[in-house]
Amino acid sequence: MIKQKISVCNRYKMKIRLPLVFLIVLSFLPSCSSENETPKIEPPPPPAVSVPFPEAMYVQNGCASCHGMGGNGRGTRTQLLSNSRIPNFQDKSTYLYGSSKEAIAKSIKNGIPGTYMKAYSHMRKTEIEAVTEYIQKMQK
């Protein structure tokens, strides 16, 4: 009688396992497509964009968020800083310490006390020079 129960149990397990194995095998089979279906073609990737190093440093270090992409002093954070004077790089008279290459580099490296311009002392000399070059190109 015990042998009979075991064999009935094994038959029951086999009935469950076979459909399960069948479903697993089906899931790995390649799907069949009809002949009328057109193959889907992936669009080509967008072309690579090359940004000059000075502009990349200006954007990457967050200069554009306050000073704007064109350096006009109207960046995305301008409204948050409405009570402070943000220099317009296009107008040399708005620079606190001067518009020369040395003065701009010093302002970037050391920041400007009493303003939102923080020190970017973590930047390498070549990076500061690149940002300085980009700012001077904005001057009119």
Disulfide bonds with the S-S distance in Angstrom:
none
